[in-house]
Amino acid sequence: MDAVTSTNVRTAWNKGKLVGQKTPLRIRDVWAIRTRLQLFERIRDLALFDLGIDSKLRGCDLVSLRVRDIGHQTAVATRALVMQQKTGCPVQFEITAQTREAIVTWIRQAHLQNDDFLFPSRCHKSDHLGTRQYARIVHGWVDEIGLDGTAYGTPSDKGDADLPAHEEPSCGPNATGSHQARKHGALPRHRG
């Protein structure tokens, strides 16, 4: 008799999903999102989006910023220096006038103090916006302008060619070469 073997075929977790580096937002997409956020007066989202574009920080670093990290209640600095959680390396970036205006408006509207998180959570389990919530917000922005939200990452996942780059000091003995290659587009930068 032939033995009938039943094998459980497991489907890969990423079957049919886009994995790896996401498509960068194009300039016109950035402006479409920014314009929508301005028209609908979504102050927090505009500040979050603009700061994500200017800083190119990972989502975990962006949502955990405090008001004092980028200035103080009445003024936002033109440059900021933030230590990355993942690498421990400092990242310096410029904050454009448009972003500074959006952030100051957000700080006033939310009545934030210097020690407060810039993007506080509305639930009491966390002090600041979570990275998953941030990703959902970004996918919502992308969906609103008619693009597939799953094909795009957070603003810090964008390509370097179209948007202003931040200054990233080398950190560690091997960082210089890989940073230079990444800066010129030869290597993708993992954002996690």
C-alpha angles and dihedrals in degrees: 000000000000113000112229110221119201113205122192107227110208118209115226114252091234099045108136093003129112108244132176126032113003127226111273118242113253121231092254090052091050090051092045091054093043092049092049092050090049094047093051091042094235094164099175093046092048092051091046093048096045093046090048090053095045097044103036086208122160113261093252091055094044097052093046095056117123125213090251091057092069103027133294138291098285101036139027119215121242090231133030135191117209130178112229115234094214100048104017088229121135118244120199120197140169121245111214122225091250091054093045090053092050092048094048090049090050093048091052094045093048093041091231124180126211093264094047123102110258091229106032122193120248091216120073096229092079134034095217139027111287124238092241091052089048090052090050090050091051092048088051091054091050092047091050092061092050101260128124106264093205091060094059132061131207118301089263088062092065125120121264098229101073103036135053114275126228123226113256114188115216112260120197132003097289099040100088098070097039092045091053091048091047091047090057095046099256095117129036116232114232113229115197 
